Amino acid sequence: MKMYNTLVLPTFLYGSENWTLTALHRRRIEAAEMKLLRPLAGYTLYDHKTKDYISRELQITGIFDKIDEYGRNWLLHLQRMPQNRIPLKSYRFVTFIVEYCFGSTEQKILVSWEEVCVAGLFIPRSFEGD
């Protein structure tokens, strides 16, 4: 478990604070996580143990909880940034482009972090009014 927490998990989650995950991505990430955790717990695919069972046995939180936590931390970091920083400017630019191109039509797609937050993946209320 020590190797999983110190080596595998940080490598796997590198850059995840900027991910916008689709259902397909979530399934693939979950499958990759189970391929790593199953042998650590001493089970094979044919033992038919669920992800929740193995996670409870190994006493770890799910990878999606970590991804959500990383995203929330990135949003809070954006809030604290000075106005002239490039990451904050690019975040606001992408948000502006989405609103300009798609307006309030039903064709709106998830592009920026604010769109992801409003969709319900993580909702820091203090950031929505920006």
N, CA and C atoms as an extended XYZ file, in Angstrom:
390
Properties=species:S:1:pos:R:3:atomname:S:1:resname:S:1:resid:I:1 pbc="F F F"
N         0.818       -1.202        0.000 N   MET     1
C         0.000        0.000        0.000 CA  MET     1
C         0.857        1.258        0.000 C   MET     1
N         2.013        1.163        0.646 N   LYS     2
C         2.881        2.331        0.710 CA  LYS     2
C         3.340        2.727       -0.692 C   LYS     2
N         3.665        1.721       -1.513 N   MET     3
C         4.105        2.009       -2.873 CA  MET     3
C         2.951        2.582       -3.716 C   MET     3
N         1.753        2.064       -3.513 N   TYR     4
C         0.585        2.563       -4.243 CA  TYR     4
C         0.341        4.032       -3.918 C   TYR     4
N         0.389        4.377       -2.620 N   ASN     5
C         0.107        5.754       -2.195 CA  ASN     5
C         1.207        6.738       -2.563 C   ASN     5
N         2.460        6.290       -2.569 N   THR     6
C         3.553        7.224       -2.817 CA  THR     6
C         4.013        7.275       -4.262 C   THR     6
N         3.803        6.212       -5.015 N   LEU     7
C         4.316        6.165       -6.376 CA  LEU     7
C         3.221        6.110       -7.423 C   LEU     7
N         2.309        5.180       -7.279 N   VAL     8
C         1.305        4.938       -8.321 CA  VAL     8
C         0.240        6.038       -8.350 C   VAL     8
N        -0.333        6.343       -7.211 N   LEU     9
C        -1.427        7.318       -7.170 CA  LEU     9
C        -1.015        8.709       -7.645 C   LEU     9
N         0.093        9.283       -7.174 N   PRO    10
C         0.481       10.598       -7.686 CA  PRO    10
C         0.795       10.590       -9.186 C   PRO    10
N         1.400        9.521       -9.666 N   THR    11
C         1.687        9.421      -11.097 CA  THR    11
C         0.403        9.341      -11.897 C   THR    11
N        -0.535        8.567      -11.400 N   PHE    12
C        -1.804        8.382      -12.088 CA  PHE    12
C        -2.633        9.666      -12.108 C   PHE    12
N        -2.538       10.446      -11.049 N   LEU    13
C        -3.371       11.650      -10.923 CA  LEU    13
C        -2.684       12.927      -11.397 C   LEU    13
N        -1.503       12.808      -11.974 N   TYR    14
C        -0.772       13.991      -12.418 CA  TYR    14
C        -1.601       14.794      -13.422 C   TYR    14
N        -1.862       16.046      -13.139 N   GLY    15
C        -2.624       16.909      -14.030 CA  GLY    15
C        -4.128       16.759      -13.913 C   GLY    15
N        -4.613       15.955      -12.971 N   SER    16
C        -6.049       15.679      -12.890 CA  SER    16
C        -6.869       16.885      -12.452 C   SER    16
N        -6.221       17.923      -11.921 N   GLU    17
C        -6.994       19.098      -11.516 CA  GLU    17
C        -7.597       19.816      -12.714 C   GLU    17
N        -7.123       19.521      -13.908 N   ASN    18
C        -7.641       20.175      -15.113 CA  ASN    18
C        -8.483       19.256      -15.976 C   ASN    18
N        -8.773       18.071      -15.534 N   TRP    19
C        -9.533       17.118      -16.348 CA  TRP    19
C       -11.017       17.418      -16.305 C   TRP    19
N       -11.665       17.248      -17.445 N   THR    20
C       -13.115       17.201      -17.519 CA  THR    20
C       -13.458       15.785      -17.953 C   THR    20
N       -14.004       14.994      -17.044 N   LEU    21
C       -14.182       13.575      -17.288 CA  LEU    21
C       -15.550       13.263      -17.885 C   LEU    21
N       -15.542       12.459      -18.925 N   THR    22
C       -16.783       11.931      -19.487 CA  THR    22
C       -17.050       10.577      -18.848 C   THR    22
N       -18.188        9.991      -19.151 N   ALA    23
C       -18.520        8.677      -18.600 CA  ALA    23
C       -17.519        7.618      -19.071 C   ALA    23
N       -17.085        7.727      -20.315 N   LEU    24
C       -16.104        6.785      -20.853 CA  LEU    24
C       -14.785        6.888      -20.097 C   LEU    24
N       -14.333        8.114      -19.829 N   HIS    25
C       -13.098        8.305      -19.075 CA  HIS    25
C       -13.221        7.747      -17.664 C   HIS    25
N       -14.369        7.968      -17.049 N   ARG    26
C       -14.573        7.469      -15.684 CA  ARG    26
C       -14.514        5.946      -15.641 C   ARG    26
N       -15.120        5.288      -16.617 N   ARG    27
C       -15.082        3.818      -16.662 CA  ARG    27
C       -13.656        3.315      -16.848 C   ARG    27
N       -12.901        3.971      -17.711 N   ARG    28
C       -11.527        3.533      -17.966 CA  ARG    28
C       -10.619        3.765      -16.754 C   ARG    28
N       -10.804        4.884      -16.087 N   ILE    29
C       -10.015        5.161      -14.888 CA  ILE    29
C       -10.352        4.153      -13.802 C   ILE    29
N       -11.633        3.865      -13.642 N   GLU    30
C       -12.050        2.892      -12.632 CA  GLU    30
C       -11.486        1.511      -12.941 C   GLU    30
N       -11.469        1.119      -14.214 N   ALA    31
C       -10.910       -0.171      -14.606 CA  ALA    31
C        -9.414       -0.225      -14.320 C   ALA    31
N        -8.700        0.850      -14.622 N   ALA    32
C        -7.258        0.898      -14.354 CA  ALA    32
C        -6.988        0.825      -12.851 C   ALA    32
N        -7.806        1.521      -12.086 N   GLU    33
C        -7.638        1.490      -10.631 CA  GLU    33
C        -7.836        0.069      -10.105 C   GLU    33
N        -8.844       -0.612      -10.599 N   MET    34
C        -9.107       -1.974      -10.132 CA  MET    34
C        -8.008       -2.940      -10.557 C   MET    34
N        -7.422       -2.723      -11.735 N   LYS    35
C        -6.312       -3.574      -12.163 CA  LYS    35
C        -5.124       -3.432      -11.218 C   LYS    35
N        -4.962       -2.248      -10.629 N   LEU    36
C        -3.886       -2.033       -9.667 CA  LEU    36
C        -4.237       -2.548       -8.274 C   LEU    36
N        -5.474       -2.364       -7.850 N   LEU    37
C        -5.860       -2.692       -6.479 CA  LEU    37
C        -6.127       -4.172       -6.253 C   LEU    37
N        -6.665       -4.843       -7.251 N   ARG    38
C        -7.024       -6.250       -7.092 CA  ARG    38
C        -5.823       -7.105       -6.661 C   ARG    38
N        -4.689       -7.030       -7.361 N   PRO    39
C        -3.539       -7.825       -6.900 CA  PRO    39
C        -2.992       -7.379       -5.536 C   PRO    39
N        -3.092       -6.079       -5.227 N   LEU    40
C        -2.646       -5.612       -3.915 CA  LEU    40
C        -3.456       -6.240       -2.781 C   LEU    40
N        -4.733       -6.481       -3.045 N   ALA    41
C        -5.597       -7.090       -2.039 CA  ALA    41
C        -5.507       -8.612       -2.057 C   ALA    41
N        -4.833       -9.155       -3.063 N   GLY    42
C        -4.676      -10.608       -3.142 CA  GLY    42
C        -5.811      -11.309       -3.857 C   GLY    42
N        -6.523      -10.594       -4.721 N   TYR    43
C        -7.637      -11.176       -5.456 CA  TYR    43
C        -7.338      -11.201       -6.950 C   TYR    43
N        -8.042      -12.050       -7.656 N   THR    44
C        -7.975      -12.073       -9.114 CA  THR    44
C        -9.319      -11.605       -9.652 C   THR    44
N        -9.375      -11.444      -10.950 N   LEU    45
C       -10.622      -11.032      -11.595 CA  LEU    45
C       -11.726      -12.055      -11.356 C   LEU    45
N       -11.337      -13.309      -11.246 N   TYR    46
C       -12.309      -14.392      -11.102 CA  TYR    46
C       -12.849      -14.547       -9.685 C   TYR    46
N       -12.322      -13.784       -8.746 N   ASP    47
C       -12.857      -13.802       -7.381 CA  ASP    47
C       -14.137      -12.979       -7.270 C   ASP    47
N       -14.399      -12.140       -8.252 N   HIS    48
C       -15.624      -11.328       -8.331 CA  HIS    48
C       -15.841      -10.454       -7.094 C   HIS    48
N       -14.786       -9.788       -6.661 N   LYS    49
C       -14.895       -8.836       -5.549 CA  LYS    49
C       -15.144       -7.446       -6.123 C   LYS    49
N       -16.061       -6.719       -5.522 N   THR    50
C       -16.408       -5.387       -6.029 CA  THR    50
C       -15.348       -4.368       -5.626 C   THR    50
N       -15.409       -3.238       -6.311 N   LYS    51
C       -14.485       -2.131       -6.023 CA  LYS    51
C       -14.665       -1.642       -4.592 C   LYS    51
N       -15.905       -1.526       -4.156 N   ASP    52
C       -16.181       -1.058       -2.796 CA  ASP    52
C       -15.629       -2.022       -1.749 C   ASP    52
N       -15.784       -3.308       -1.999 N   TYR    53
C       -15.284       -4.307       -1.057 CA  TYR    53
C       -13.767       -4.213       -0.924 C   TYR    53
N       -13.069       -4.137       -2.061 N   ILE    54
C       -11.611       -4.073       -2.054 CA  ILE    54
C       -11.132       -2.760       -1.431 C   ILE    54
N       -11.816       -1.656       -1.738 N   SER    55
C       -11.444       -0.354       -1.166 CA  SER    55
C       -11.595       -0.353        0.350 C   SER    55
N       -12.682       -0.950        0.846 N   ARG    56
C       -12.871       -1.034        2.302 CA  ARG    56
C       -11.799       -1.907        2.947 C   ARG    56
N       -11.470       -3.022        2.282 N   GLU    57
C       -10.468       -3.926        2.834 CA  GLU    57
C        -9.085       -3.268        2.898 C   GLU    57
N        -8.745       -2.509        1.846 N   LEU    58
C        -7.448       -1.840        1.816 CA  LEU    58
C        -7.459       -0.496        2.548 C   LEU    58
N        -8.625       -0.062        2.965 N   GLN    59
C        -8.819        1.206        3.683 CA  GLN    59
C        -8.304        2.399        2.879 C   GLN    59
N        -8.777        2.507        1.637 N   ILE    60
C        -8.409        3.633        0.778 CA  ILE    60
C        -9.669        4.296        0.268 C   ILE    60
N        -9.542        5.557       -0.122 N   THR    61
C       -10.661        6.267       -0.736 CA  THR    61
C       -10.599        6.056       -2.242 C   THR    61
N       -11.713        6.246       -2.897 N   GLY    62
C       -11.774        6.059       -4.340 CA  GLY    62
C       -10.972        7.110       -5.093 C   GLY    62
N       -10.587        6.767       -6.279 N   ILE    63
C        -9.756        7.668       -7.080 CA  ILE    63
C       -10.544        8.895       -7.522 C   ILE    63
N       -11.859        8.745       -7.709 N   PHE    64
C       -12.659        9.891       -8.132 CA  PHE    64
C       -12.789       10.919       -7.015 C   PHE    64
N       -12.759       10.459       -5.775 N   ASP    65
C       -12.740       11.408       -4.657 CA  ASP    65
C       -11.464       12.240       -4.686 C   ASP    65
N       -10.345       11.579       -4.998 N   LYS    66
C        -9.073       12.299       -5.112 CA  LYS    66
C        -9.093       13.274       -6.276 C   LYS    66
N        -9.629       12.853       -7.424 N   ILE    67
C        -9.702       13.731       -8.598 CA  ILE    67
C       -10.556       14.952       -8.280 C   ILE    67
N       -11.690       14.739       -7.615 N   ASP    68
C       -12.560       15.854       -7.233 CA  ASP    68
C       -11.849       16.784       -6.250 C   ASP    68
N       -11.118       16.201       -5.309 N   GLU    69
C       -10.373       17.007       -4.335 CA  GLU    69
C        -9.302       17.844       -5.032 C   GLU    69
N        -8.577       17.266       -5.974 N   TYR    70
C        -7.561       18.004       -6.720 CA  TYR    70
C        -8.202       19.154       -7.502 C   TYR    70
N        -9.372       18.899       -8.117 N   GLY    71
C       -10.064       19.948       -8.865 CA  GLY    71
C       -10.519       21.088       -7.977 C   GLY    71
N       -11.061       20.745       -6.807 N   ARG    72
C       -11.485       21.783       -5.860 CA  ARG    72
C       -10.291       22.611       -5.392 C   ARG    72
N        -9.180       21.926       -5.117 N   ASN    73
C        -7.982       22.651       -4.684 CA  ASN    73
C        -7.484       23.594       -5.776 C   ASN    73
N        -7.571       23.176       -7.041 N   TRP    74
C        -7.147       24.030       -8.152 CA  TRP    74
C        -8.054       25.257       -8.250 C   TRP    74
N        -9.353       25.063       -8.094 N   LEU    75
C       -10.274       26.203       -8.151 CA  LEU    75
C       -10.001       27.195       -7.018 C   LEU    75
N        -9.745       26.668       -5.832 N   LEU    76
C        -9.423       27.555       -4.715 CA  LEU    76
C        -8.098       28.274       -4.956 C   LEU    76
N        -7.163       27.579       -5.577 N   HIS    77
C        -5.892       28.207       -5.921 CA  HIS    77
C        -6.112       29.332       -6.944 C   HIS    77
N        -6.995       29.112       -7.918 N   LEU    78
C        -7.316       30.158       -8.890 CA  LEU    78
C        -7.918       31.382       -8.214 C   LEU    78
N        -8.736       31.157       -7.205 N   GLN    79
C        -9.346       32.280       -6.484 CA  GLN    79
C        -8.300       33.150       -5.803 C   GLN    79
N        -7.248       32.537       -5.291 N   ARG    80
C        -6.226       33.277       -4.556 CA  ARG    80
C        -5.210       33.952       -5.470 C   ARG    80
N        -5.217       33.611       -6.760 N   MET    81
C        -4.212       34.132       -7.692 CA  MET    81
C        -4.393       35.617       -7.962 C   MET    81
N        -3.281       36.322       -8.154 N   PRO    82
C        -3.377       37.715       -8.601 CA  PRO    82
C        -3.997       37.778      -10.003 C   PRO    82
N        -4.624       38.887      -10.324 N   GLN    83
C        -5.367       39.023      -11.572 CA  GLN    83
C        -4.494       38.925      -12.819 C   GLN    83
N        -3.204       39.174      -12.706 N   ASN    84
C        -2.348       39.188      -13.892 CA  ASN    84
C        -1.720       37.834      -14.208 C   ASN    84
N        -2.003       36.780      -13.448 N   ARG    85
C        -1.409       35.471      -13.682 CA  ARG    85
C        -2.031       34.797      -14.899 C   ARG    85
N        -1.226       34.125      -15.685 N   ILE    86
C        -1.670       33.507      -16.934 CA  ILE    86
C        -2.702       32.401      -16.713 C   ILE    86
N        -2.565       31.497      -15.726 N   PRO    87
C        -3.604       30.482      -15.553 CA  PRO    87
C        -4.995       31.071      -15.305 C   PRO    87
N        -5.046       32.146      -14.511 N   LEU    88
C        -6.335       32.783      -14.246 CA  LEU    88
C        -6.881       33.449      -15.494 C   LEU    88
N        -6.009       34.108      -16.252 N   LYS    89
C        -6.452       34.746      -17.495 CA  LYS    89
C        -6.953       33.708      -18.495 C   LYS    89
N        -6.259       32.586      -18.608 N   SER    90
C        -6.692       31.562      -19.562 CA  SER    90
C        -7.998       30.923      -19.120 C   SER    90
N        -8.180       30.727      -17.817 N   TYR    91
C        -9.447       30.203      -17.311 CA  TYR    91
C       -10.599       31.127      -17.681 C   TYR    91
N       -10.404       32.411      -17.438 N   ARG    92
C       -11.472       33.377      -17.762 CA  ARG    92
C       -11.697       33.488      -19.262 C   ARG    92
N       -10.638       33.353      -20.058 N   PHE    93
C       -10.775       33.432      -21.507 CA  PHE    93
C       -11.603       32.263      -22.027 C   PHE    93
N       -11.324       31.057      -21.553 N   VAL    94
C       -12.088       29.882      -21.992 CA  VAL    94
C       -13.542       30.031      -21.582 C   VAL    94
N       -13.792       30.511      -20.384 N   THR    95
C       -15.165       30.728      -19.930 CA  THR    95
C       -15.863       31.758      -20.814 C   THR    95
N       -15.167       32.839      -21.170 N   PHE    96
C       -15.738       33.866      -22.025 CA  PHE    96
C       -16.065       33.297      -23.407 C   PHE    96
N       -15.149       32.521      -23.990 N   ILE    97
C       -15.372       31.938      -25.321 CA  ILE    97
C       -16.581       31.022      -25.320 C   ILE    97
N       -16.727       30.201      -24.294 N   VAL    98
C       -17.875       29.289      -24.213 CA  VAL    98
C       -19.171       30.090      -24.145 C   VAL    98
N       -19.201       31.125      -23.310 N   GLU    99
C       -20.412       31.933      -23.191 CA  GLU    99
C       -20.693       32.691      -24.485 C   GLU    99
N       -19.652       33.186      -25.151 N   TYR   100
C       -19.831       33.937      -26.394 CA  TYR   100
C       -20.308       33.034      -27.517 C   TYR   100
N       -19.700       31.865      -27.645 N   CYS   101
C       -20.035       30.965      -28.760 CA  CYS   101
C       -21.350       30.241      -28.553 C   CYS   101
N       -21.627       29.824      -27.332 N   PHE   102
C       -22.794       28.985      -27.108 CA  PHE   102
C       -23.929       29.700      -26.401 C   PHE   102
N       -23.645       30.844      -25.794 N   GLY   103
C       -24.692       31.609      -25.126 CA  GLY   103
C       -25.443       30.771      -24.115 C   GLY   103
N       -26.757       30.898      -24.130 N   SER   104
C       -27.563       30.117      -23.198 CA  SER   104
C       -28.357       29.048      -23.929 C   SER   104
N       -27.891       28.663      -25.119 N   THR   105
C       -28.604       27.629      -25.868 CA  THR   105
C       -28.354       26.265      -25.256 C   THR   105
N       -29.071       25.271      -25.730 N   GLU   106
C       -28.910       23.918      -25.209 CA  GLU   106
C       -27.682       23.236      -25.785 C   GLU   106
N       -26.955       23.887      -26.683 N   GLN   107
C       -25.772       23.304      -27.285 CA  GLN   107
C       -24.523       23.515      -26.425 C   GLN   107
N       -24.694       24.097      -25.259 N   LYS   108
C       -23.554       24.398      -24.395 CA  LYS   108
C       -22.842       23.100      -24.007 C   LYS   108
N       -21.528       23.115      -24.042 N   ILE   109
C       -20.736       21.944      -23.698 CA  ILE   109
C       -19.858       22.252      -22.503 C   ILE   109
N       -19.364       21.206      -21.835 N   LEU   110
C       -18.484       21.391      -20.687 CA  LEU   110
C       -17.075       21.640      -21.187 C   LEU   110
N       -16.585       22.859      -21.032 N   VAL   111
C       -15.247       23.182      -21.494 CA  VAL   111
C       -14.399       23.711      -20.352 C   VAL   111
N       -14.894       24.683      -19.630 N   SER   112
C       -14.080       25.317      -18.601 CA  SER   112
C       -14.395       24.714      -17.235 C   SER   112
N       -13.548       25.047      -16.243 N   TRP   113
C       -13.760       24.563      -14.896 CA  TRP   113
C       -15.073       25.076      -14.333 C   TRP   113
N       -15.435       26.299      -14.669 N   GLU   114
C       -16.690       26.830      -14.155 CA  GLU   114
C       -17.867       26.005      -14.672 C   GLU   114
N       -17.801       25.598      -15.937 N   GLU   115
C       -18.848       24.752      -16.496 CA  GLU   115
C       -18.917       23.417      -15.762 C   GLU   115
N       -17.762       22.873      -15.439 N   VAL   116
C       -17.732       21.614      -14.703 CA  VAL   116
C       -18.331       21.803      -13.319 C   VAL   116
N       -18.011       22.914      -12.671 N   CYS   117
C       -18.540       23.179      -11.328 CA  CYS   117
C       -20.053       23.335      -11.349 C   CYS   117
N       -20.551       24.080      -12.313 N   VAL   118
C       -21.991       24.308      -12.397 CA  VAL   118
C       -22.713       22.998      -12.709 C   VAL   118
N       -22.047       22.098      -13.451 N   ALA   119
C       -22.650       20.808      -13.782 CA  ALA   119
C       -22.747       19.901      -12.563 C   ALA   119
N       -22.089       20.261      -11.483 N   GLY   120
C       -22.271       19.514      -10.248 CA  GLY   120
C       -21.128       18.608       -9.858 C   GLY   120
N       -20.011       18.628      -10.557 N   LEU   121
C       -18.899       17.781      -10.148 CA  LEU   121
C       -18.256       18.322       -8.887 C   LEU   121
N       -18.024       19.629       -8.824 N   PHE   122
C       -17.620       20.300       -7.589 CA  PHE   122
C       -18.171       21.706       -7.645 C   PHE   122
N       -18.779       22.138       -6.559 N   ILE   123
C       -19.449       23.435       -6.581 CA  ILE   123
C       -18.961       24.295       -5.424 C   ILE   123
N       -17.824       24.975       -5.570 N   PRO   124
C       -17.485       25.968       -4.568 CA  PRO   124
C       -18.313       27.216       -4.826 C   PRO   124
N       -19.301       27.493       -4.025 N   ARG   125
C       -20.284       28.563       -4.271 CA  ARG   125
C       -19.619       29.943       -4.402 C   ARG   125
N       -18.545       30.174       -3.704 N   SER   126
C       -17.932       31.490       -3.754 CA  SER   126
C       -17.297       31.773       -5.108 C   SER   126
N       -17.066       30.740       -5.918 N   PHE   127
C       -16.402       30.939       -7.187 CA  PHE   127
C       -17.388       31.152       -8.327 C   PHE   127
N       -18.647       30.740       -8.173 N   GLU   128
C       -19.638       30.835       -9.248 CA  GLU   128
C       -19.964       32.272       -9.629 C   GLU   128
N       -19.988       33.165       -8.678 N   GLY   129
C       -20.389       34.524       -8.970 CA  GLY   129
C       -19.348       35.342       -9.684 C   GLY   129
N       -18.179       34.794       -9.929 N   ASP   130
C       -17.073       35.532      -10.547 CA  ASP   130
C       -17.362       35.890      -11.984 C   ASP   130
